[in-house]
């Protein structure tokens, strides 16, 4: 086990010079082998893969880990073998055994850090902290010769450890209670190993910053009476005001704050301070919330609660989920139900069964736009629901997190980070719309909520329920291999028919209506729907007004200087914006290159579509939902409530309106361009297109009046578009799996992506070539069959001012893939002067 380091022997980041490409922070790699100090890093058990399997959690048992550490220490404490006495050597050089220092018996804490050196390192636990310090707490410890103590996370405490080296002591403990229980600490260690990310960074991602900073709280002083103050003689000797104040404090059943004490004793602060000086009262500091944040509920958002008996499919799904809950075993269930089949009702009734036994559940949703509606449904059925999402204020987030940790909550609703909610009696984890890409974190640590939820459920021996009308191929394949159990709900509630889907070929000129984005067929359908007092949803997955600004005279395209990508014209504010680094300039009135004043705006975004909609349908009440209009807290709730109540009858926007929303009066859904992501250089492009079209088509036909879908596309013959128009998931999934089998793409194989970026293109490329050679050498040394592609510039070769190169690795065995990368990056160091960083992305979803 590593010892607490001094500055002269500090090891560098064991994960190499890793940094998130989306951030500007670089982390140092370990020194070359001749500089590496004799500090052993803890080896964690290896994981088993990227499909739906995990390492045996028994490898993580506290008993076995303790035994391993004890064996290591006993081995290191043994006297080394005596050297052979060579000719001419008259005396042994080693001291006799009775002069060797006996190993000390003490409590040793293992501590990890966010920044390099990441640890873990050993520290002795002082006797005064033995009862207070527990794993999952933050501590401040000396690190090297730094004068200021460094904050870290305690991951383990060995109370019967032996060490023959002097260890630095733990300085202070920052938390009164552990912020992570033992199961969450084990989850962090597994994530650190699997995603090859420092454990300290994962702790900081797991615990919200508002919790670590105690947002919305203040330090409060409480007064209690000393034992000697209860002596009648002591009371009689006091002045009247002090006597009255002390009597009030003694009669109080609990400690009092200063304001409470002065009010009850009807005195000023002077008697209180006098009693404190005489040693008759003691003080205790507590950090408390300054007040309860005003949290808006969703109980009256306009949605009518329909009560009806469960359908046959719903009842079957409910019984199988309850059986999994009652089994007390870790099971993964995939609820494949078509849009409108009533999956949410099954979730709710399964949680009601759970609550009967005083247990709680986590419900993960992919988009913040889904949080208000999902929250409202659960708040109408449960007395205590907590919400966690990024649009909450720090004080609100901290308040909800504390409620969750105390066990006052029955259901937690939120996006991917809610998978870490510290529920003390967690009994079920649900991922609604589990296929959604937003469950994958795109910054360090680059975890996938589905994988982490699977690991947490496995650790706690509870079920994991995945729900979707278009499951990810990873989850679908898991049901084929027996890792997950499939539950099908192929029919809508009330046997309502699936909406009819009409494909409009945009290649035919006669289909276009006056040069706009909305074709004649869709224009006529919108008018008919509005006349019938129905509602319309239009999907366009591009925000802004125009996607390119180009000069027709010289061909110059206005681009981002930091990303080499075209700027998007936003009409509101007259600005041109890079959607990747937020670089913004005023929209140029003429060409910056040749000064031609006839510059042209090309492409289509939601702002331009909104203008066209308002011009073509002046009688419609229109709202736009994209990341530009939904920035303020509560904006999603406001728009969706207005749409449900009928104040709005036409809603257009990006993919945030394409999934999970349930509006019975929507009679028409229009997809403006279904080819937006179809031809991206990504093997998942077809799957994403099928899922998006199918999901948005499912927003209609949920009421008694039915519905229809019009999909505008330049590729009507593509198998993904065709399968989506037929609502035929199984045919599409089987064909897509067959296609991926030729190249061993996930879920049939495992992939990893290593991204390198630097300010100088040549240096970044040289570092990429160096790392590739190390990967090839690692593969050869281990004898594994790992396919290495690259290095090469990705489709986005420059981002945020950094030149980028990436390396792709493929392997059938995820264990071999992870081991190859770890061996190659173990001593990989890039000189600081080159300003090149890299990051390892396990199971990447983004190939751009």
C-alpha positions in Angstrom: 0.0 0.0 0.0 1.4 3.4 -0.8 2.9 5.5 2.0 2.3 9.2 2.5 4.9 10.8 0.3 7.4 13.5 0.9 8.0 16.2 -1.7 11.2 14.5 -2.8 9.6 11.3 -3.8 6.1 12.4 -5.0 4.9 10.1 -7.8 3.0 11.6 -10.7 -0.4 10.8 -11.9 -0.6 7.0 -12.3 -3.1 7.4 -15.1 -0.6 9.4 -17.2 -0.8 12.9 -18.5 -4.6 12.8 -18.8 -6.9 15.8 -19.1 -10.3 16.2 -20.4 -10.3 17.7 -23.9 -13.3 19.8 -22.9 -11.3 21.4 -20.1 -8.0 23.3 -20.1 -6.4 21.5 -17.2 -3.5 19.2 -17.8 -2.4 16.4 -15.4 1.2 15.2 -15.2 2.2 11.7 -16.0 4.5 9.5 -13.9 8.2 10.0 -14.1 10.4 7.6 -16.2 11.3 4.3 -14.6 14.7 5.5 -13.3 12.8 8.2 -11.3 9.9 6.2 -10.1 9.9 6.0 -6.3 9.4 2.8 -4.4 5.7 3.4 -3.7 3.3 0.7 -4.5 0.0 1.7 -6.0 -3.0 -0.4 -5.1 -4.1 -2.8 -7.8 -7.8 -3.0 -8.1 -9.7 -6.0 -9.5 -10.2 -5.9 -13.2 -13.6 -5.4 -14.7 -15.1 -7.8 -17.2 -16.5 -5.7 -20.0 -18.5 -3.3 -21.8 -21.5 -5.4 -22.6 -23.6 -5.8 -19.4 -21.2 -7.8 -17.3 -19.1 -6.7 -14.4 -16.3 -8.1 -12.2 -17.3 -10.4 -9.4 -18.1 -8.1 -6.6 -16.8 -10.5 -4.1 -13.3 -9.3 -5.2 -14.3 -6.0 -3.6 -15.3 -7.4 -0.2 -13.8 -5.5 2.7 -12.7 -8.8 4.4 -10.6 -9.9 1.4 -9.1 -6.5 0.8 -8.1 -6.3 4.4 -6.5 -9.7 4.2 -4.6 -8.8 1.1 -3.3 -5.6 2.7 -2.3 -7.4 5.9 -0.5 -10.1 3.9 1.4 -7.4 1.9 2.5 -5.6 5.0 3.6 -8.8 6.8 5.6 -9.8 3.7 7.3 -6.4 3.6 8.0 -6.5 7.3 9.9 -9.8 7.1 13.7 -9.6 7.3 15.2 -9.8 3.8 17.2 -12.8 2.8 20.9 -12.7 4.0 23.2 -11.9 1.1 25.7 -14.5 0.2 29.1 -13.9 1.9 31.6 -13.7 -0.9 35.3 -14.3 -0.7 37.0 -11.4 1.1 33.8 -10.4 3.0 34.5 -11.0 6.6 31.3 -9.7 8.2 27.6 -9.7 7.4 26.3 -6.3 6.5 22.8 -6.6 7.8 22.0 -5.9 11.5 21.0 -8.9 13.6 17.2 -9.5 14.0 17.1 -8.2 17.6 18.2 -4.8 16.3 15.6 -4.4 13.6 12.8 -2.0 14.4 9.5 -3.6 15.2 6.6 -2.7 12.9 4.2 -0.3 14.6 0.6 -1.3 15.1 -1.6 1.6 14.1 -4.7 2.7 12.2 -3.9 3.6 8.6 -6.2 5.6 6.3 -5.9 5.4 2.5 -6.4 8.8 0.9 -6.9 9.8 -2.8 -6.7 13.3 -4.4 -8.4 15.0 -7.3 -5.2 16.5 -8.7 -1.8 14.9 -9.2 -0.4 13.1 -7.4 -3.7 11.2 -7.2 -2.7 8.4 -4.7 -3.9 6.4 -2.9 -1.4 7.1 -0.1 -1.3 5.9 3.5 -1.6 8.2 6.5 -1.7 7.3 10.2 -4.9 8.1 12.0 -4.4 10.0 15.3 -6.2 8.6 18.3 -8.4 11.7 18.6 -9.8 11.0 15.1 -10.3 7.2 15.4 -13.9 7.4 16.4 -14.7 10.2 13.9 -13.0 9.3 10.7 -14.7 6.9 8.3 -14.4 6.0 4.6 -16.3 8.4 2.4 -15.2 11.5 4.4 -13.0 14.4 3.2 -9.8 15.0 5.1 -6.9 17.4 5.0 -3.5 15.8 5.1 0.1 16.9 4.5 1.4 16.2 1.0 5.1 16.3 0.7 6.6 19.4 2.1 3.7 21.7 1.3 2.9 24.0 4.1 -0.8 24.0 3.4 -2.8 20.8 4.0 -4.3 19.2 0.9 -7.9 18.1 0.8 -8.5 14.4 -0.2 -11.0 11.6 0.2 -10.6 8.7 2.7 -11.4 5.4 0.9 -10.3 2.9 3.5 -9.2 2.6 7.1 -7.2 -0.4 8.4 -7.4 -0.4 12.2 -4.9 -3.2 12.7 -2.2 -2.3 10.3 1.5 -2.7 10.7 4.1 -0.3 9.3 7.8 -0.1 9.7 7.9 3.4 8.2 6.9 6.6 9.8 3.6 7.9 8.3 2.3 11.4 8.2 -0.8 11.8 10.3 -4.2 12.9 9.1 -4.6 16.6 9.8 -8.3 17.3 10.0 -11.6 15.7 9.1 -13.9 18.1 7.0 -17.2 16.2 7.4 -19.3 15.3 10.3 -20.8 12.3 8.5 -19.5 10.4 5.5 -20.7 11.9 2.2 -20.5 8.4 0.6 -21.5 5.2 2.3 -19.4 2.0 1.9 -21.2 0.9 -1.2 -20.7 4.2 -3.0 -17.0 4.1 -2.0 -16.7 0.7 -3.6 -18.5 2.0 -6.7 -16.0 4.9 -7.0 -13.1 2.5 -6.9 -14.7 0.3 -9.6 -15.3 3.4 -11.8 -11.7 4.5 -11.3 -10.5 1.2 -12.5 -12.9 0.6 -15.3 -13.0 4.2 -16.8 -9.2 4.7 -16.0 -9.9 7.9 -14.1 -8.4 9.1 -10.8 -10.8 8.2 -7.9 -10.5 11.7 -6.5 -12.1 13.1 -9.6 -14.9 10.6 -9.4 -15.6 11.6 -5.8 -15.9 15.2 -6.9 -18.3 14.3 -9.7 -20.3 12.0 -7.4 -20.8 14.6 -4.6 -22.3 17.9 -6.0 -20.2 21.0 -5.5 -23.1 22.6 -3.6 -22.8 19.8 -1.1 -19.1 20.1 -0.7 -19.4 23.8 -0.2 -22.4 23.5 2.1 -24.4 25.9 0.0 -27.3 27.6 1.8 -26.0 26.8 5.3 -24.3 28.7 8.0 -22.4 27.9 11.2 -24.7 27.9 14.2 -23.7 27.9 17.9 -25.6 25.8 20.4 -25.4 26.2 24.2 -25.7 23.4 26.8 -25.5 23.4 30.6 -22.5 21.8 32.2 -23.1 19.1 34.8 -21.9 21.3 37.7 -24.4 24.0 36.7 -27.2 21.8 38.0 -25.9 22.1 41.6 -28.5 24.2 43.5 -25.7 25.9 45.4 -24.2 27.1 42.1 -27.5 28.4 40.9 -28.2 30.3 44.2 -24.9 32.1 44.0 -25.6 33.6 40.6 -27.1 37.0 39.9 -30.9 37.0 39.1 -30.5 37.4 35.3 -27.8 34.7 35.1 -29.8 32.4 37.4 -32.9 32.8 35.2 -30.9 32.2 32.0 -29.2 29.1 33.4 -32.5 27.7 34.7 -34.1 28.0 31.3 -31.1 26.2 29.7 -31.2 23.4 32.2 -34.9 22.9 31.7 -34.6 22.8 28.0 -34.6 19.2 26.6 -32.1 20.1 23.9 -29.3 22.6 23.3 -30.4 26.1 22.4 -29.1 28.7 19.9 -28.2 32.1 21.2 -31.4 33.8 19.8 -33.5 31.0 21.2 -31.9 31.3 24.6 -32.3 35.1 24.9 -35.9 34.9 23.9 -36.8 32.2 26.4 -34.8 33.8 29.2 -36.0 37.3 28.3 -32.5 38.7 28.6 -29.6 40.1 26.5 -26.4 38.4 25.5 -24.5 39.7 28.6 -25.8 37.0 31.0 -25.1 34.3 28.4 -21.5 35.4 28.0 -21.0 35.7 31.7 -22.2 32.1 32.2 -19.8 31.0 29.4 -16.8 32.7 31.1 -17.7 31.0 34.4 -17.6 27.6 32.7 -21.2 26.8 33.4 -22.2 26.3 29.8 -20.6 24.6 26.8 -20.9 25.5 23.2 -21.2 23.3 20.1 -20.8 24.4 16.5 -23.3 23.0 13.9 -23.7 23.8 10.2 -27.4 24.1 9.3 -29.5 25.2 6.5 -30.4 28.9 6.7 -34.0 28.1 5.5 -36.0 25.7 3.4 -35.5 26.6 -0.3 -38.8 27.4 -2.1 -39.2 24.4 -4.4 -41.9 24.5 -7.0 -44.0 21.3 -7.2 -45.4 19.8 -10.3 -48.7 18.4 -8.8 -50.9 20.9 -10.8 -49.1 21.1 -14.1 -52.4 20.5 -16.0 -52.0 16.8 -16.7 -55.1 14.8 -15.8 -54.5 11.6 -14.0 -56.3 8.7 -15.7 -57.1 5.7 -13.5 -57.7 2.5 -15.3 -56.8 -1.2 -14.6 -53.5 -2.4 -15.9 -53.6 -3.9 -19.3 -52.6 -7.6 -19.8 -49.1 -6.5 -20.9 -48.8 -4.0 -18.0 -49.9 -6.6 -15.4 -47.4 -9.1 -16.7 -44.6 -6.5 -16.6 -45.6 -5.5 -13.1 -45.6 -9.0 -11.8 -42.2 -9.8 -13.2 -40.7 -6.6 -11.8 -42.2 -7.2 -8.3 -40.8 -10.8 -8.4 -37.3 -9.4 -9.1 -37.7 -6.9 -6.2 -38.8 -9.6 -3.8 -36.1 -12.0 -4.9 -33.4 -10.0 -3.1 -31.0 -10.6 -6.1 -29.4 -8.3 -8.6 -31.3 -8.6 -11.9 -31.4 -6.5 -15.0 -34.8 -6.2 -16.7 -35.3 -4.5 -20.1 -38.9 -3.2 -20.4 -39.4 -2.9 -24.2 -42.7 -1.1 -24.6 -43.8 0.8 -27.7 -44.5 4.5 -27.2 -47.8 5.0 -25.3 -47.8 1.4 -23.9 -47.9 2.7 -20.2 -44.4 2.1 -19.0 -44.5 5.0 -16.5 -47.6 3.5 -14.8 -45.7 0.2 -14.4 -42.8 2.1 -12.9 -45.1 3.9 -10.4 -46.9 0.7 -9.2 -43.6 -1.2 -8.9 -42.2 1.7 -6.6 -45.5 1.6 -4.6 -44.8 -2.0 -3.9 -41.3 -1.1 -2.9 -42.4 1.8 -0.5 -44.5 -0.7 1.4 -41.3 -2.1 2.7 -39.8 1.3 3.6 -37.5 1.3 0.6 -36.8 3.9 -2.1 -36.1 4.1 -5.8 -34.1 6.2 -8.3 -35.7 7.2 -11.6 -33.3 8.5 -14.2 -34.6 10.5 -17.2 -32.4 11.7 -20.1 -33.5 15.3 -20.5 -34.2 18.2 -18.1 -37.3 18.8 -20.2 -38.6 15.4 -19.0 -37.9 16.1 -15.3 -41.0 18.4 -14.7 -43.5 16.0 -16.2 -42.0 12.9 -14.7 -41.7 14.6 -11.3 -45.3 15.7 -11.5 -46.5 12.1 -12.1 -44.5 10.8 -9.1 -45.5 13.7 -6.8 -49.2 13.0 -7.3 -48.6 9.4 -6.2 -45.9 9.6 -3.5 -45.6 11.9 -0.5 -41.9 12.5 -0.7 -40.1 13.0 -4.0 -36.7 14.6 -4.5 -35.4 16.1 -7.7 -31.7 16.6 -8.7 -30.8 18.5 -11.9 -28.4 21.2 -13.1 -31.0 24.0 -13.3 -31.5 24.0 -9.5 -29.8 26.6 -7.3 -26.9 25.4 -5.2 -29.0 25.8 -2.0 -31.9 23.8 -3.5 -29.5 21.0 -4.7 -27.9 20.8 -1.3 -31.2 20.8 0.5 -32.5 17.9 -1.7 -29.3 16.0 -1.3 -29.5 16.2 2.5 -33.1 15.0 2.4 -32.1 12.0 0.3 -29.2 11.1 2.6 -31.4 11.3 5.7 -33.8 8.8 4.1 -36.7 11.2 4.0 -37.3 10.5 0.3 -39.2 7.7 -1.4 -38.3 8.6 -5.0 -35.4 10.5 -6.6 -35.9 11.8 -10.1 -33.2 13.3 -12.2 -30.8 13.0 -15.1 -27.6 10.9 -15.1 -25.9 12.3 -12.0 -28.9 11.2 -9.9 -27.6 7.6 -10.2 -25.3 8.6 -7.3 -28.2 9.7 -5.0 -27.2 8.6 -1.5 -30.4 6.8 -0.6 -29.8 4.7 2.5 -32.5 2.1 1.6 -32.3 1.9 -2.1 -34.3 -0.9 -3.6 -34.7 -0.2 -7.3 -33.0 1.8 -10.1 -35.0 2.7 -13.2 -33.6 4.2 -16.4 -36.4 5.6 -18.5 -35.5 6.1 -22.2 -32.3 4.1 -21.4 -31.1 4.3 -25.0 -30.5 8.1 -24.8 -27.0 9.4 -25.4 -27.3 12.0 -22.7 -26.7 9.2 -20.1 -23.1 9.3 -21.2 -20.9 11.9 -19.5 -18.8 13.9 -22.0 -16.3 15.2 -19.5 -14.1 13.5 -16.9 -15.1 11.1 -15.5 -16.6 9.8 -18.8 -19.0 7.3 -17.3 -22.3 5.9 -18.7 -25.2 6.1 -16.2 -26.5 2.7 -17.5 -23.2 1.0 -16.7 -22.8 2.7 -13.3 -26.5 1.9 -12.4 -25.8 -1.8 -13.3 -22.7 -1.8 -11.1 -24.6 -0.2 -8.2 -27.5 -2.5 -8.5 -25.1 -5.5 -8.6 -23.4 -4.3 -5.5 -26.6 -3.8 -3.5 -28.3 -7.0 -4.9 -31.3 -5.0 -6.2 -33.0 -4.9 -9.6 -32.1 -2.5 -12.5 -35.0 -1.7 -14.7 -34.3 -0.3 -18.2 -37.2 1.1 -20.2 -37.4 2.2 -23.8 -39.4 1.9 -27.0 -36.1 1.8 -28.9 -33.6 0.1 -26.6 -29.9 0.5 -27.2 -28.3 -2.4 -29.1 -26.1 -3.0 -26.0 -29.2 -3.7 -23.9 -31.0 -5.6 -26.6 -27.9 -7.8 -27.1 -27.8 -8.4 -23.3 -31.3 -9.9 -23.5 -30.1 -12.2 -26.3 -27.1 -13.5 -24.3 -29.0 -14.0 -21.0 -27.4 -11.1 -19.1 -30.7 -9.2 -19.0 -34.3 -10.3 -18.9 -36.7 -9.0 -21.7 -40.2 -7.8 -20.8 -42.3 -6.9 -23.8 -45.2 -4.5 -24.1 -46.0 -4.5 -27.8 -49.4 -2.7 -27.6 -50.6 0.8 -26.6 -52.9 1.3 -23.7 -56.5 0.9 -24.9 -55.3 -1.0 -28.0 -54.8 2.4 -29.7 -53.2 2.0 -33.1 -49.7 3.2 -33.7 -49.7 6.5 -35.8 -49.4 6.2 -39.5 -46.1 7.5 -40.9 -45.8 9.2 -44.3 -42.4 9.7 -45.9 -41.9 12.8 -48.1 -39.0 12.6 -50.5 -37.2 16.0 -50.4 -35.3 15.1 -53.6 -38.5 15.7 -55.6 -38.9 19.4 -56.4 -42.6 19.2 -56.7 -42.8 18.2 -53.0 -41.3 21.5 -51.8 -43.6 24.3 -50.9 -42.4 27.6 -52.1 -38.8 27.0 -51.3 -39.3 26.8 -47.5 -38.4 24.0 -45.1 -42.0 22.8 -44.8 -43.3 20.8 -47.8 -46.8 21.0 -49.3 -47.9 17.8 -47.6 -46.8 18.9 -44.1 -48.2 22.4 -44.6 -51.6 21.0 -45.5 -51.5 18.6 -42.6 -50.7 21.4 -40.1 -53.5 23.5 -41.3 -56.0 20.6 -41.0 -54.8 19.8 -37.5 -55.1 23.4 -36.3 -58.6 23.6 -37.8 -59.6 20.5 -35.8 -58.2 22.2 -32.6 -55.4 19.6 -32.4 -51.8 20.3 -31.5 -48.7 19.9 -33.7 -45.0 19.1 -32.9 -42.3 19.9 -35.4 -38.8 18.5 -34.9 -35.6 20.0 -36.3 -32.4 19.0 -34.5 -30.4 22.1 -35.4 -30.6 25.3 -33.4 -29.9 28.8 -34.6 -31.1 30.6 -37.7 -28.6 29.6 -40.4 -25.9 26.9 -40.1 -23.4 28.6 -42.4 -22.4 32.1 -43.4 -20.7 32.1 -46.8 -19.7 34.6 -49.4 -21.0 33.7 -52.9 -18.3 35.8 -54.6 -15.1 34.3 -53.1 -16.5 31.2 -51.3 -15.2 32.3 -47.9 -17.0 30.6 -44.9 -17.1 32.5 -41.6 -15.6 30.1 -39.2 -14.5 29.8 -35.6 -10.8 30.6 -35.2 -10.5 28.2 -32.4 -12.4 25.2 -33.9 -12.2 25.7 -37.7 -16.0 25.0 -37.8 -18.6 27.2 -39.5 -20.3 29.7 -37.2 -24.0 29.5 -36.8 -26.0 32.7 -37.4 -28.4 33.5 -34.6 -30.9 36.2 -35.5 -31.7 37.2 -31.9 -28.9 39.5 -31.0 -27.4 39.5 -34.6 -24.6 37.2 -33.7 -22.6 34.3 -35.1 -21.8 31.6 -32.5 -19.7 28.5 -32.4 -21.8 25.8 -30.7 -18.7 24.0 -29.4 -16.7 26.7 -27.7 -19.2 29.5 -27.5 -17.0 31.9 -29.5 -19.3 34.8 -30.5 -19.0 37.7 -32.9 -21.5 40.1 -34.5 -22.9 38.7 -37.7 -20.7 40.3 -40.5 -22.7 42.5 -42.9 -20.2 41.7 -45.7 -17.5 39.1 -46.5 -14.5 39.5 -44.1 -12.2 38.2 -46.9 -13.3 40.2 -50.0 -15.7 42.8 -48.6 -18.6 41.6 -50.8 -21.8 42.9 -49.3 -24.0 40.1 -50.6 -23.0 37.5 -48.0 -25.4 34.5 -47.9 -26.9 32.6 -44.9 -27.3 28.9 -45.7 -28.8 26.0 -43.8 -31.7 25.7 -41.5 -32.0 26.1 -37.7 -34.9 26.2 -35.3 -35.0 30.1 -35.3 -35.5 30.2 -39.1 -38.1 27.4 -38.9 -40.0 29.4 -36.2 -40.1 32.4 -38.6 -41.4 30.3 -41.4 -44.0 28.6 -39.1 -45.3 32.0 -37.9 -45.6 33.3 -41.4 -47.4 30.2 -42.8 -49.7 29.6 -39.8 -50.5 33.0 -38.3 -53.4 31.6 -36.4 -51.1 29.2 -34.4 -49.7 30.0 -30.9 -46.1 28.9 -31.4 -43.3 28.1 -28.9 -39.8 27.0 -29.5 -37.8 24.6 -27.3 -34.1 24.4 -27.7 -31.1 25.1 -25.5 -31.2 28.8 -26.5 -34.8 29.4 -25.2 -34.7 27.0 -22.2 -31.8 28.5 -20.2 -33.7 30.0 -17.3 -34.8 27.8 -14.4 -38.4 26.7 -14.8 -38.5 27.4 -18.5 -39.2 23.8 -19.5 -42.0 23.6 -17.0 -43.6 26.8 -18.2 -43.7 25.9 -21.9 -44.8 22.3 -21.4 -47.6 23.4 -19.0 -48.8 26.0 -21.5 -48.8 23.4 -24.2 -50.7 20.9 -22.1 -53.3 23.4 -21.2 -53.9 24.4 -24.8 -52.5 27.9 -24.6 -50.0 26.8 -27.2 -51.0 24.6 -30.1 -47.7 24.3 -32.1 -44.4 23.3 -30.5 -41.2 23.2 -32.4 -37.7 22.4 -31.2 -34.7 20.1 -31.1 -34.5 16.5 -29.7 -35.6 17.6 -26.3 -39.2 17.5 -27.5 -38.7 14.1 -29.2 -38.9 11.7 -26.3 -40.9 10.9 -23.2 -43.5 13.7 -23.4 -47.1 12.7 -23.3 -49.7 15.1 -24.7 -53.0 13.4 -25.7 -54.1 16.2 -28.0 -51.1 16.0 -30.3 -52.5 14.9 -33.6 -49.6 15.6 -35.9 -45.8 15.3 -35.7 -43.6 16.6 -38.4 -39.9 15.7 -38.9 -38.4 18.5 -40.9 -35.2 16.7 -41.9 -34.7 13.1 -40.8 -31.2 13.0 -42.3 -29.5 15.3 -39.8 -27.3 12.6 -38.3 -27.8 9.8 -40.7 -24.5 10.2 -42.7 -22.2 11.1 -39.8 -18.9 9.2 -39.7 -20.1 7.1 -36.8 -21.2 3.4 -36.8 -24.1 4.4 -34.5 -25.6 6.9 -37.0 -28.3 4.6 -38.3 -29.3 3.6 -34.7 -29.6 7.2 -33.6 -31.7 8.2 -36.6 -34.0 5.3 -36.1 -34.4 6.1 -32.4 -35.0 9.8 -33.0 -37.7 9.3 -35.7 -39.4 6.5 -33.8 -39.4 8.5 -30.5 -40.8 11.7 -32.0 -43.4 9.7 -33.9 -44.6 8.3 -30.6 -45.5 11.7 -29.3 -48.8 11.5 -31.4 -51.8 9.2 -31.3 -51.8 9.0 -27.5 -55.4 10.2 -27.2 -58.8 9.0 -28.5 -58.4 11.0 -31.7 -55.4 9.1 -33.1 -52.5 10.8 -34.9 -50.2 10.8 -37.9 -46.5 11.5 -38.7 -44.9 13.1 -41.7 -41.2 12.5 -42.1 -39.3 14.7 -44.6 -36.1 13.0 -45.8 -33.6 12.9 -48.7 -33.1 9.1 -48.0 -36.5 7.6 -47.8 -35.1 4.2 -48.9 -32.6 3.9 -46.0 -33.3 0.9 -43.8 -33.4 3.0 -40.6 -36.0 5.4 -42.0 -38.0 2.5 -43.4 -38.0 0.6 -40.1 -39.0 3.7 -38.2 -41.9 4.3 -40.5 -43.1 0.8 -39.7 -42.4 1.0 -36.0 -40.4 -2.2 -36.5 -37.6 -2.2 -33.9 -36.8 -5.9 -34.0 -36.2 -6.0 -37.7 -34.0 -3.0 -37.5 -32.0 -4.3 -34.5 -31.4 -7.7 -36.1 -30.1 -6.1 -39.3 -28.0 -3.6 -37.5 -26.4 -6.3 -35.2 -25.6 -8.3 -38.3 -23.9 -5.3 -39.9 -21.8 -4.6 -36.8 -20.8 -8.3 -36.5 -18.6 -7.9 -39.6 -16.4 -5.3 -37.8 -16.9 -6.4 -34.2 -18.5 -3.1 -33.3 -20.3 -2.8 -29.9 -22.1 -4.6 -28.5 -20.3 -7.5 -30.1 -17.0 -6.1 -29.2 -15.5 -3.4 -27.1 -14.0 -0.1 -28.1 -12.0 2.7 -26.5 -10.9 6.1 -27.8 -7.9 8.1 -26.8 -8.0 11.7 -27.7 -4.8 13.9 -27.6 -4.8 17.6 -28.1 -2.2 20.3 -28.0 -1.6 23.9 -29.0 1.0 22.9 -31.6 -0.2 20.4 -34.2 3.2 18.8 -34.7 3.7 18.2 -31.0 0.2 16.7 -30.6 0.8 14.4 -33.6 4.2 13.3 -32.2 2.7 12.5 -28.8 -0.1 10.5 -30.6 2.5 8.5 -32.5 4.5 7.9 -29.4 1.4 6.7 -27.5 0.4 4.5 -30.4 3.8 2.8 -30.4 3.4 2.2 -26.7 0.0 0.7 -27.3 1.4 -1.6 -29.9 4.2 -2.7 -27.6 1.8 -3.3 -24.8 -0.4 -5.4 -27.1 2.6 -7.5 -28.1 3.9 -7.9 -24.6 0.5 -9.1 -23.3 -0.2 -11.2 -26.4 -3.7 -9.8 -26.8 -5.7 -9.3 -30.0 -6.4 -5.6 -29.9 -7.0 -3.7 -33.1 -5.4 -0.2 -33.0 -6.5 2.4 -35.5 -4.7 5.7 -35.9 -3.5 8.1 -34.8 -5.5 10.4 -37.2 -7.3 13.7 -37.0 -10.9 13.2 -35.9 -13.8 14.8 -38.0 -13.4 17.9 -35.7 -9.6 18.2 -36.1 -9.4 21.5 -34.1 -11.5 22.3 -31.0 -11.2 25.2 -28.6 -7.9 26.2 -30.0 -6.3 22.8 -29.7 -5.3 20.5 -32.5 -6.7 17.0 -32.0 -5.7 13.4 -32.8 -7.4 10.3 -31.8 -6.6 6.6 -31.5 -9.3 3.9 -31.6 -8.9 0.5 -30.1 -11.1 -2.5 -30.7 -11.1 -5.9 -29.0 -13.6 -8.7 -28.4 -12.5 -9.0 -24.8 -13.0 -5.8 -22.7 -10.6 -7.1 -20.1 -7.8 -7.2 -22.6 -8.7 -3.8 -24.0 -8.5 -2.2 -20.6 -5.2 -4.0 -19.6 -3.6 -2.9 -22.9 -4.3 0.7 -22.3 -3.3 0.6 -18.6 0.1 -0.9 -19.5 0.7 1.6 -22.2 -0.2 4.7 -20.2 1.4 3.5 -16.9 4.7 5.4 -17.5 3.7 7.5 -20.4 4.8 11.1 -19.8 4.5 14.1 -22.1 6.9 17.0 -21.3 5.0 19.9 -19.7 6.5 22.3 -22.2 4.7 20.7 -25.1 1.3 21.5 -23.6 -0.2 18.2 -24.9 -2.9 16.3 -22.9 -4.8 13.1 -23.5 -7.9 11.4 -22.1 -9.0 7.8 -22.3 -12.7 7.3 -23.2 -14.0 3.8 -22.5 -17.1 2.8 -24.4 -17.3 6.1 -26.3 -20.5 7.3 -27.9 -19.0 10.4 -29.6 -16.6 9.7 -32.5 -16.3 13.3 -33.6 
